[in-house]
Amino acid sequence: MVLRVNAAMQRRLDSIQTKLLLARQASAITRETLADDLGIAKRTLRDWETCYDSPSLAHALNWASRLGYQLTLADRLGKAKPEPVAAEGEAPWELREMRRLTPPLKSRREARKISQEDLALIIGVARSTLRRWEDGEQLSRLIALIVWSDRLDFTLDLEPRPQLRRSAALARA
C-alpha cells in the first residue's frame, strides 16, 4: 500500500513545520537548544524546519509541545470544532495525544458509514493499520494523520496549548 498524498496535503505538512520554525524563532530559542531538548541532532531539526524532511508524529507532537503548541483538528465543513477527548492512562504521552485527536476521525467515518477497509484503501494503508490508529494503539506518521484528516473533511493544524492561553489571559488581567 502507498499512502495517497497530494500537493495540498504536502503543503499542509510544510505549513505546520514552517509555523514551528517561526514559533522557535519568535521565542528566541536556538536550534541547538531545541534539538538537545528534543533529543535529536541539530541537523535533523534544520531539515524539518526547512521542510527538507518531516518528523515522525511523536517528534512533531513533542516539537509543538516544547514551543507551546498542540496539533488540533478543524472541521472543513464549518461545523463545530470537534471536542478532543482527554486521554488519560499510563500510555506514553505521544499515544495519549494521538488518542486525543482520533475520536472525531473515527466518529466521522462511522457517521458516514464508511468501513475501516474502505477508508484504509482511500488513504493508502492496511485496514489493520487504520484500526490501530483509531484505537490509539499505534501512532501514524504526521503526513498520514494529515491524509486521514483530509479524507474525512478535517484539517490538521497547530494551536497554542490551552494552559498557555489561560496563563497569558491571567497575565494580561
N, C-alpha and C positions, 0 to 999 in steps of 0.2 A: 504494500500500500504506500502511496505517496501523498503526503499532506498537500491539500489543494489551496495554495497560497496565491492570491492575485496581487496586483500592484497596489491596490488600496489598502490591503492588509499589511503589506510591507511598509507602506507609508505610515500606518498607524503604529507599527513597531518602532520605526525610525523616530516618530514624533515622541513616543514615550521615552526613548533613550535620550533624545535631544532635551526634553524637559528636565530629565535628571541631570544632564550636564549643566544646564542653566541654573538649576537649583544648587548644585555644588558650587558653581562659580559665585552665585549670589550669597551663599553662606560663607564664602571665603575659606572653604576647606580645600586643602591642596589635594591633588590627585593622589600623591603618595600617602597622605594621611588616610584618605578614604579607602584606598586599596588595602592598606595594612588593616584597617578596621574590618573590611570585608573578607580578609584572608586570601586575597588574590594578588597577582602581580600588577604593578603599575601599568605595564604594557597592556594587560588584559582590559583594565578599566579604560585606558585610552582607546582601545579597539571598540569597546562598547559605546563610548561617548561619541566617537566619530562614525558610528553605525557600520564599521567595517565587519564587526562580528556582533552576535547578540548573546545576552546572558541566558542561563537556564532560568526557569521560573523561580526556583529557590533563590538564586542570586539576584534576580530582579526584585523580588519581594524584599530581600534584605537591603539592597541598594536603595530602594524607595524609602524603606523604613528609616534608614540611617539619615536620610535627608528630610524626614518629617512628612513623608507622603505614604499613600497606600494605593493599590490598584482597586478600581471600582468599576462597576457596570452601569452603563446608562442605556435606557431604553430608546432605541432609534424611532420607535413608533409613537413617541410622545406620551406614552402612558406614564404613570407614576414611577419614580425611581424605585427599582427593586430594593426591598429591605434586605440587607445582608443578615445572615444568621450568625449569631455569636457562637463561635466554635470553641468549646471547652474540652478539657480532657488532657490526657498525658501524651498526646501525639506531638511530634516535633512542631515547632511554631509554624514552619512553612506549610505543613499539611493542614494545620488549623486555619491558616489564611486561605488555602485552596478551598477548604470546606465552607468558609465564609462566602466565597464567590460562586460556588457551583449550584446551590439550591435554585436560584432563579432560572438558570440554564436548564436544569432538569425539569422544573415546573413548566417552562415554556415548551419544551419538547413534548412532555406528556399532554399539555393542553392542546397542542396541535396534532395530537395522535400520531406522532412520528415515532417509529420504533428505534431502539438503540442501533439496530443493524442498519436501518436506512440512513439515520443521521451519520453513523460512522462512515458509510460509503460516501456521503456528501462531503464530509470533512476530509476523508482520505486516511482513516485509521481503522484498526480492527475493532469489532464490536466489544471484545473483552477489554480493550484499552479504554473505550468510551465509558464502559461500565465502571472501571476502576476510577476514572476521573470523577464521574458523577457520585460515586460512593465515597469519594475523598480518600481512597486508598493509595493513590499514586498521583504525583504531580505531572501535569502536562508540561510541554515546553511552552515558553512565553508566546511564541508565534502560533502554536496550536490553540492556546487559550483565546487568542485574537480571532483565529479562524472559527473556532467553535462559537464564540460570542456573536460574530458577524452572521453566521448561518442561522442564528436564532433572533436576529434583529436587535442585538445589543452591541454597544461599543465599549471596549475596554479602555480605561483612561486612568490618569493619576488625579488624586485629590489630596489636600492636606489631611493628615490623620486627625480624627475628631478631637482627641485630647489636646492636640496642639491648637486647634481652633478655639476651644474653650479657654485655654490658657491665655491666648492672645486677646480674647474678648475681656477677660478679667484684668489684664494688664492695662488695657485702654480705659477701663472704668475708674 
